[in-house]
């Protein structure tokens, strides 16, 4: 119909035929047909559906996408090198399920982690390459499904506490429990990781030892002041008191 109307809009010369009635001018016919065509196009556009708009979708993008993979060979090599560096600095690594965690949730979790803990999603194949020749080779037994890893330098207890709080706040206790962990080349299940997280950290142990050492002069001075007390006996008693504490 549009083609037909377009063809009819071309000016045509009308043969002069004597008639008692005046013949419309060709230009007037062309203008009327153009208005008619515009009206038909406007009417047709009213029944045309608008082009669909792209729908924004949420995905899990944690440090390299839902599966933690790189898209190029150079990117994969860089990812493996980064993981190796983290393993060298880590006292322990812990793995948890990566699926079902949104970007905003991941960002909130990352902010809650203690200093010295790095959270990263790593593709299993790349993780397998990173652990080769390290004390973390037994971690290969945990490379199943989509995993998110915590590379912990010091504060194991603080890291596990942050993760448990995240599960509670987001209703994921039933689906995202800790899968396992590795410390000094030994794998542990979720219960083992929880037990390790309750042990004193290195900093806490150092503080306790330092406190005991500082207490020795005080104990020694107190017992030496006792009348008739020999120095050797005083030192022995001071040591016994420290051991009892």
C-alpha positions in Angstrom: 0.0 0.0 0.0 2.8 2.4 0.9 4.6 1.6 -2.4 1.4 2.2 -4.3 0.9 5.5 -2.6 4.5 6.6 -3.2 4.2 5.8 -6.9 1.1 7.9 -7.1 2.7 10.9 -5.4 5.0 11.5 -8.5 3.8 14.5 -10.4 2.1 13.7 -13.6 1.2 15.9 -16.6 -2.5 15.9 -17.2 -3.7 16.1 -20.9 -5.7 19.1 -21.7 -9.2 18.0 -22.4 -11.8 20.7 -22.8 -14.4 20.4 -20.1 -17.1 22.6 -18.7 -15.6 21.8 -15.2 -12.2 23.1 -14.2 -9.5 20.3 -13.8 -7.5 20.3 -10.5 -3.9 21.4 -10.9 -1.3 18.5 -10.7 0.5 20.1 -7.8 -2.7 20.1 -5.7 -3.2 16.4 -6.3 0.4 15.7 -5.2 -0.1 17.6 -1.9 -3.3 15.8 -1.1 -1.8 12.4 -1.7 1.2 13.3 0.5 -1.1 14.2 3.4 -3.0 11.0 2.9 0.3 9.0 3.0 1.5 10.7 6.2 -1.8 9.9 7.9 -1.6 6.2 7.0 2.0 6.0 8.3 1.1 7.7 11.6 -1.8 5.3 12.0 0.4 2.2 11.3 3.0 3.4 13.7 0.4 3.4 16.5 0.0 -0.3 16.2 3.8 -1.1 16.1 5.3 -2.4 19.3 8.3 -0.4 20.5 11.7 -2.2 20.5 12.3 -4.1 23.7 14.7 -2.5 26.2 17.6 -4.4 27.6 16.8 -5.9 31.0 19.5 -5.4 33.7 20.4 -8.7 35.3 22.4 -9.4 38.4 25.2 -11.8 38.4 28.0 -13.0 40.7 31.1 -11.2 39.7 33.8 -11.7 42.3 37.2 -10.8 41.3 37.0 -12.0 37.7 33.5 -13.2 37.2 31.2 -15.9 38.6 33.8 -18.7 37.9 36.8 -16.6 38.7 38.3 -17.3 35.2 40.4 -15.0 33.0 39.4 -14.7 29.3 42.9 -14.5 27.8 46.0 -16.5 28.2 47.9 -13.6 29.6 45.0 -13.0 32.1 45.1 -16.6 33.2 48.9 -16.4 33.8 48.5 -13.3 35.8 45.7 -14.8 37.9 47.9 -17.9 38.7 50.8 -15.6 39.6 48.5 -13.6 41.9 47.2 -16.7 43.7 50.8 -18.0 44.1 51.8 -14.8 45.9 48.8 -15.0 48.2 49.6 -18.6 49.0 53.1 -17.7 49.9 51.9 -15.1 52.4 49.0 -17.2 53.8 49.0 -19.1 57.1 45.7 -20.8 56.1 43.3 -21.0 53.1 39.6 -21.6 53.5 37.1 -22.4 50.7 33.3 -21.7 50.6 30.6 -22.0 47.9 30.7 -19.1 45.5 27.3 -19.4 43.9 24.3 -17.3 44.8 26.3 -14.4 46.1 25.6 -11.0 44.5 28.2 -8.3 43.8 26.8 -6.1 46.6 26.9 -8.9 49.1 30.5 -9.8 48.1 31.5 -6.2 48.6 29.9 -6.0 52.0 31.7 -9.2 53.0 35.0 -8.0 51.8 34.8 -4.9 53.9 34.1 -6.9 57.0 37.2 -9.1 56.7 40.1 -8.5 59.0 43.3 -7.0 57.6 45.5 -9.5 56.0 42.7 -11.7 54.6 42.0 -11.7 50.8 38.8 -13.0 49.3 38.8 -14.3 45.8 36.9 -16.6 43.4 39.4 -18.7 41.4 38.6 -21.1 38.7 39.5 -24.7 39.7 41.9 -25.2 36.8 43.8 -22.0 37.7 43.8 -22.9 41.4 45.2 -26.3 40.5 48.1 -24.7 38.7 48.8 -22.2 41.5 49.1 -24.9 44.2 51.6 -27.1 42.2 54.9 -27.4 44.1 53.5 -25.8 47.2 52.5 -27.0 50.7 48.9 -26.4 49.6 48.8 -29.2 46.9 46.3 -31.2 49.0 43.8 -28.4 48.4 43.3 -30.1 45.0 40.9 -32.5 46.7 38.6 -29.5 47.3 38.5 -28.2 43.7 34.9 -29.1 43.0 32.2 -26.7 41.8 32.5 -22.9 42.1 34.6 -22.0 45.0 35.5 -18.8 46.8 38.7 -18.7 48.7 40.0 -16.8 51.7 43.7 -16.4 51.8 44.5 -15.7 55.5 47.8 -14.2 56.7 47.1 -14.1 60.4 43.6 -13.7 61.8 41.9 -17.0 61.1 39.3 -16.5 63.9 38.4 -13.1 62.7 37.9 -14.3 59.1 35.7 -17.2 60.1 33.7 -14.9 62.4 33.1 -12.5 59.5 32.0 -15.3 57.3 29.5 -16.7 59.9 28.1 -13.2 60.4 27.6 -12.8 56.7 25.7 -16.1 56.5 23.5 -15.0 59.4 22.7 -11.6 57.9 21.9 -13.0 54.5 20.1 -16.2 55.4 22.7 -18.6 53.9 23.6 -20.8 56.8 22.0 -23.9 55.2 23.6 -23.4 51.7 27.0 -21.8 52.3 28.7 -23.5 55.1 32.5 -23.7 55.0 33.6 -26.5 52.7 37.1 -27.0 54.1 40.5 -25.4 54.7 44.2 -26.1 54.7 46.9 -25.1 57.1 50.6 -26.3 56.9 49.7 -28.8 54.1 46.9 -30.5 56.0 43.3 -30.4 54.9 40.5 -29.9 57.4 36.7 -30.2 57.0 34.3 -27.5 58.2 34.3 -28.7 61.8 38.1 -28.7 61.8 38.2 -25.2 60.4 35.8 -24.0 63.1 38.0 -25.6 65.8 41.1 -24.0 64.5 39.4 -20.6 64.3 38.9 -20.7 68.1 42.6 -21.2 68.9 44.6 -18.1 69.9 46.2 -16.3 66.9 49.9 -15.7 66.7 49.5 -12.2 67.9 47.5 -13.4 70.9 50.1 -16.0 71.8 52.9 -13.5 71.5 51.0 -11.1 73.8 50.4 -13.9 76.4 54.1 -14.9 76.3 55.2 -11.3 76.6 52.8 -10.8 79.6 54.3 -13.9 81.3 57.8 -12.7 80.8 57.0 -9.3 82.1 55.4 -10.8 85.2 58.6 -12.7 86.2 60.5 -9.6 87.6 57.5 -8.6 89.6 57.1 -12.1 91.1 60.8 -12.3 91.8 61.0 -9.0 93.6 58.0 -9.9 95.8 59.4 -13.2 97.0 63.0 -11.9 97.5 61.7 -9.4 100.0 60.6 -12.2 102.3 62.8 -12.4 105.4 65.5 -15.1 105.4 64.7 -16.1 101.8 67.7 -17.2 99.7 67.9 -16.0 96.1 67.8 -19.5 94.5 64.7 -20.4 96.5 63.1 -17.1 95.5 63.7 -17.6 91.8 62.2 -21.1 92.1 59.1 -19.9 93.8 58.7 -17.0 91.3 58.9 -19.5 88.4 56.3 -21.7 90.0 53.9 -18.8 90.4 54.3 -17.9 86.7 53.7 -21.5 85.6 50.5 -21.6 87.7 49.1 -18.6 85.8 
